[in-house]
């Protein structure tokens, strides 16, 4: 098999990145915009050591799963599955979760059927539109094309409320008419960077946030007046200033231009205040089903003491507060902890307290103090739990651990570690919070078996486990191949591990560290660091 060869074949599998998989010359070939069951003529466009990439030269016989995409924007980087039925999309996601736990984690839990969404469209409660300049020199609003920072103009995204498209249209017209300079990544010049919209699914309240390079309150106030007169749902308009040359959207300072500082919504019956910085699941209805599944796994009777690690603004723990005797939440972001306290007070929850600090460190401290929760709920970031958190959870010996994860691969890794320490991985519940995209949430129930405290202290180390297939989203060879394919650069394991540390991604404690403080190591060049970071983004690691 070589580049530009053409083969007749059938798509036999599909990835969560939206590509079909066929086999040619005993090698896997990934073909975008295909469906399982498609018979195609495929043109090979790239051949790597163990797999290749192709494009459809001709669709010979369409799959029964194939449908016409509802959205005309095939270049937008958001949706991956608009060309197949929702039932087929759910099968792909269900299989991805099962593969992570069985093939990678070497686990055999009971898998519950995936909880699909009632609606495949209009479910998002948040949108972040980057501004850009088109080829004609005019400002545009839209979304980034896949694997790039090229903005695709979008008038109406089918994943978002129609109201968002209407507001974005008014904003863009005002910006063009009044010649407000929009931000350009290459030069770092311009004023308007992003338009950020939030809405409460249950309350209907809307927040508008203008992300700017420098304060431009005077220029924005006529637009603020126009928007508030035209859209009565708006309850808050704020301006966030981000002067750094960075891909991070929000800056450090936020000023309220009109209305309230926050908007309010309800999650699982509890009122929640939302600022631009607040973490909040983008699909409220499915998030309530996700948290409901977690509560069911927790098997609460009203007598349990509950520890909620990585608790954010307390949403998950507070949804269970009425069924426990005591709730303790742990979160590293101070603002989120304050929001959690406010949310608890508003809900009249008196049996909860929230601690600010690293989840692993606080859990370790609680374990040393003899804290003994009956149930631990853990909702870590994509990179998963760190070793300290896993050790501390097991030392506290809860009867049950309920893990919620947006990354089935790292969830499987962490569950494999917990199994090694005496916890049985019993049930896995996939939940589709993001129809149309490649993401899927997972809830896992682990129950206590025989826990050997000596094993926890002495024998257990994530470094001792075979983690080569986890790597927080991708293996080192996969990262190398991605960088080489997209930039032509060759990067070493050393450079990858250096950038992992910079990004806060777990690396074995002794992996590629200098042998002594006086040892000198080559440092990753800037262009290679940029390429590695792009690979991390592609694989969902940052």
N, C-alpha and C positions, 0 to 999 in steps of 0.2 A: 504494500500500500504506500503510495506516495502522493504528493500534492498534485491536485487537478485530476486525479483518477476519478472515474465515475462508476458507482456500483448500484445495483438494484437490491434493496433490502427492506426489512420491516422494523419498525420501532417497537422494542420489547420492554422498555422501562422508561422512567422519567425521573429527573432530579428536581429537588426543591428550588433550583434556580430556573426552572421552566424549560429545560432542554430535554428532548427525547434522546434515548440511548439505543443504538443499534450495534451489531457486531460485524466487523469486516476483518478478514484475515486473523480471526481470533483476538482482535483488539476492540475495546470499546470506543465508539465514535459518538461524540455529543453533537446533536443537531438541533438548533433552536427552532421554535415555532412549529414543533411537531407534537403528535399525540400517540400514545400507545395504541398499536394496531394500524397506524398509517403504513401503507406500502409506498416507498419513495425511490426515486433515483437521487442519490446523494453525491455531491461533488466534495471531495476531500480538500480542505483549505489549509490544514496544518496537521503535521504528524509529529508527535513527541515520543518519548521512549516507550511508554506503556499505554498510551491512548492517543486519540486524534480528535479533530473537529471537522465538521462538515456543514454544508448548506443544502437546502432542498433544491435540486435541479428540476425535478418534476414530481408532483403528487400523483401517483398512479392510482391509488385507492384510499380514500379518506377513512379514518377511524370512526367508529360509531360514537366516540367521545368528542369528536371535533364539532365546534360550533363557530359561527361568525362573531368576531369580537364586537362588543357593544361600544367600545371606545376606539376612535379613529387614530389615536396617538400611539403608534407601535414603538416609537423611539423613547418614550418616557420611561424612566428607570423604575417606576413603581410596581406596575402589575406584570405578572409573569404567566398567568393562567387564564387570560380572557378568551383564549382560543379553544378551551375544553370545557365540558360541563362541570358544574360544581361538584357533582358526585365523583367525577374523575379526579378533580383537584383534592378532594378530601381523601381519596384513596392514596394519592401521592404523599400527602402529609402524614397519614396514618402509618404508611410503610416506613417513612423516614424516621419516625419515633421508634417504631418496632426495631428497625435495623440498628439504631443507636444503642438500644439496651441489649439486644441479643448478640449482634455481631461485634460491636465495639466493647460494650460493657460486660459481655459474657454473662448476662443475667437472663432469668426466665420468669418474669413476673406475669400476672394476669393482665392482659391489655383490654381495657374497656373501649367500646366503639367511640370514635371521635365525636365530639359535640360540635356539629356544624352550626353556622349562623342562619338565622331566619332570612336575612337579607344579605345578598352579595354586594350591594351597592349602598351608598349614602350612609355608611355607618361611622365614619371618622368624626371625632369631635375636635380635631386639631389640624391645622394646615400651616406650613411654613413655605412661603413663596419667595425664592430669591429674585432680586431685580437684576437685569442685565441690559446690554445694548445690542440690538440686532444689527444685521449687515447694513441696513439703511441709516443707522445711527439713532434709531428710536428706542426709548425704554420699553422693555417687555417684562412680564411677570410669568412665572411658570415653575417647572421642576427640572432638575438635572437629568440629562440623558444618562442611560446606564453606563457605569464605569467612567464617568467624565464629570466635568463641571461646566459643560455646555448646557445652557438653559433652553428648554423646549417650551415655547409659549403655550399656555393652557388657559382656556376661557372657562371651562367647566369640567372638573374632575368628578367622575362618577362615584368615587369612594367618599366624597365629601358632600355636605349639605349644599343644595343649590344656592342658598343664601351666601355661602362663602364665595362662589363664583361671581355673584352680583356685587358683593362688596369689593372684591378684587378688581372688577371692571371699573367701578367708580374711582377707586384709588388710582388705577393706571391712567385713566382719562385725565384726572387732575394733575398727575405728575407730568404727563406729556404737555398739557396745556400751559402749565406754569413753569415748565422747563427746570424742574428740580433735578439736579445731577444725581444719577444713580451710581452705585458703587461698582468699580471695575476691579476684579481680583488681581489682574496683572500689574496694574499701576498702583493699586491701593488708594486711588482717588475716588471722589464722588461722595454723596451724602446718604442716600437711602440704600440699605443693604438687603433687608428682608421685610416682608409683610407677614405677620404671624397672627393667626386667628384661632380663637378657642370658643367653644360653646358648651353649655350644659345640656346634656341629652334630655334630662328630666325637667330642668328649670327653664330651658329656652334662652337663658342669658348668654350674651355674646361679649367677648373681649377682643379688642384690636390692639396689637402691639406693633409699633413701627420700630424696627431695628435700624439705627443710624450710626454713621461713623463719628459724627459730632452732633451736639444738640442743635436742632433746627425747629424749636417750638413755634417761633413766629411764622415760619413758612407753613407749618402743618395746621395751625389753628383754623384757617378757613375750610380746610378739608374736614377737620373734626366737626365743625358746625354742619357742613353738608351731610356728613355720614349720620350724625345723630338725628337730624331732621328727617332723613330718608329711611333709616332703619331703626325702628323703635325697639328692636330686641337688644340693641347695644346698651350695655350697662357700664362698660369700662373701656377707656382708651388710654394707653400708656405709651411712653417712648423709652426704649432701652438703648443705651449708648455703648457701642463696641468699637473702640478706636484701633484695636489690634489687627495686624495683618494675619488673619487666622481663618481656618475653616469652621471654628466654633461659632455658633450662631449668636448666642446671647452674650452680652457684656456684663459688667459688674454693677452698673447703676441703672435704675429704672425710675422714671418720673411720671406721675399720673397727669395726663392732660385734661381728662374729663371723666366725671363719674366716680365710681368706686375704684379702690386699689386692686380689688379682686372680684371675681364672679363666684357664684355659688351653684353647686349641683348636689345631687344625692347619689350615693353609691351604697347599695345594699341597705337602703333605708336611712343612712346617716348622711347629714349635711357635710359637704366638703368645700372649703375655700380654695379657689384656684388662682394662682398668680402665673405670670409667664414662666417662672422657674419651676413650678410644681410638677412633680411626676404624677401622671394620671393616665390610666390605660385609655388608648384612643378609641376603643370600641366598648362603650359603657355597658351595653346589654350583655355582650359576651363576657365582659370582665365580671359581671355579677354571677354569671353561670360558672366561671372559673373559680371565683371565691366560694361559691356554693359547693362546688366539688371538693375544694380544700376543707371546708367546714365538715362535710360529710365524712371525709377520710379521718378527720380529727376525732370523731366519735365522742363528742362532748356530752357530759351529763349535768354540768353545772358545778361540779366539785373540782374540776381540774385547774391546775396552775399552768398558764400558757406563756411561753416565751416566743416572741415574734422577732426574728433576726432579719436585718436589712429591711426594716419596717416602713421606710419612707415616711409618708404623712399619716401612717397608722391605719390605712384603709382596710387591710386584710384583718389585722388583729381586732379592730373595732367592730368588724362584721361578725366576730365571734364572741365579743365581750359579754353579751347577754347569756352566754352558755358556759362561762367559766367563773371560777371564784376569784382569780387574779390574772391580770394581763401585764406583762412587761415587754415593751418594745425597745429595740436597739437600732440606731441609725447614725451614720457618720456625718450627715449634712445638718448643720445646726438649724437652718431655716425649716427643713422638713420636720425636725423634732418639735420646733415651736408650733408648726402647723398641726402636728399630731396632737399636741396638748390642747390646742384650740378646738380641734375637731372632737376630741373626747369630751371637753367641757360643754360644747354645743349639744352633743348627743346625750348629755346627762350621765356619762359613764364615769363612775367614781372608783372603780376597781382597777384602774389602769395607771401605769406610770411609764415614762419614756426616758431612755438614757441616750446621751450623745457620745458617740465614739465608734471606733472600728469594730465591726461585728465580731471578728475573731478575738480581738483583745478583750472586749467587754465580756464575751462568753467565757473566755478563759478566767477572767476575774470572778465572774459569777460562780463558775465551777469550783474555784479555789475557796470561795466563801461558803460552799456547801449548798448552793441553790439547787433545788431539785424539781424542775418543772415536770409535769406529767406529759405534756405535749409541747413539741417545738415546731413552729412553722418557720420555714426558711425560704426566702425569695431573693436569691443572690443575683448580681448582674450577669451579663452574658458569659463572662469568664469563669463563673461558678464560685464555689466556696474555696477559701484558702485552707491550708492544712491546719492552722490554729483553730479555726472555727469547727472543723470536723472533729478534731481531738476533743475540744471543749464540749461539743454536743454529746459525744459518747460518754465523756466523764460524768456528765449530769444524769445519764441513764434515764431519759424519758421513756415512757411506754411506747410512744409513737413519735415519729418525725414525719412531717408533711412538707414535701419540697415542691415549690412552684418554680418553673424555669422557662425562660424564653429560648433556651439553647439545649436541645435534647442530648447533644453530644457531651457537653460538660455536666449535664445532670446525670447521664449514665456513668461518667467518670466518678463523680462524687458518690453516687449510689454504690458503685463497685468498691470504693474505699470504705464506705459505711458497712457494707456487707462483710468485708474483711475484718471489721471490728465487732461483728456480732449482731448486726441489724439485718433482718430479712426484708428484701425488696418485694412487696406483696402485690401492689396494684399500680397501674399506670393509666392515667386518664388524659388523652390529648384533647385540646380545646382549640378551635380555630377562631382566633381573635382578629385575623387579618385576611379575610377572603380576597382572592386575586393576587396576593403576594406570596412569597416563599416562606413566610414565618409561621410558626405554630407554637403554642404554649403547651406545657405539660405539667400535670400534677401527679406526684408520686407518694404512695403510702409506704413507709418503712416501720416495722414493728420490732421491738426489742427481743433478742434471743438471749444467748449466754454471752455476757460481756466480760472479757478478761481484762481487768484493770492493768495488769502487768504488760499485756500486749499493747494497750493504748500508750503506756509510758515509754516502752522500750522498742517494740518491734515495728510499730506502724510508721511509715513515711511515704508520702506520695511519690518521692523520688525512687523508692524501691519498687513501685508498681510499674508495669509495662504501659506507659502512657503515650507511646509513639503515635497511636492513632487518634488521640484526643487533641493535644497541642492547642487547646483553646480555639478550636475551629478549623485548623489546618495543620498538616504536617510540615516539617521544614522542607522536604522535597517539593511539596505542592506550592509553597511560598516561592521557592527558587524558580520553579517552572513558570509561575504566574509573572514574576518580575522579568524573567528572560523573554517571555512571549510578548509582554506589553511594552518593554523598554529596551530590550536588547542587552540589559546589564546582567552580569553574574554577581550574585551575592553569596557570602559564606554563612555557615551556621553561626559563627561568631557575631557577624553584623546583625543577623536576625535576632539573636538573643539580646544584643545591646539595645535594639529598638524596642523589643518586648519589654525590657525593664523600664525604658523611658515611658512607655504607654501603660505601665502598671499591669502588664500581663504576666501571669505566673511563669517563672522559669526555675528549674531545679536550683537549689541554693549554691551548688558547686559547679553549675553548668557554665563552662567557658569563663570562669572567673580567673584572674591572674593568680599564680601560685604564691606570690608574696606581694606586699604593698609596694615593693620597689620594682616589681615587674611592669613592663610597658607593653601594652597591646595596641595594635592598630585600631583606630577609631573609624566608625562607619562614615564615609564621605556623605556630604549633604544630599547629592543627587540620588545616592543609593538609599539613604534614609527615607527620602520622599517616596521612592518606588516601593520600599518595604511597607511604609505606612499605607499606601494605596492598596497593596495586597491585603493588609490587615482589614481595611474597610470592606474590600470585596468579600472576604471570608467571614465578615460579621464579627471580627475580633475586637474592633473599636468602633 
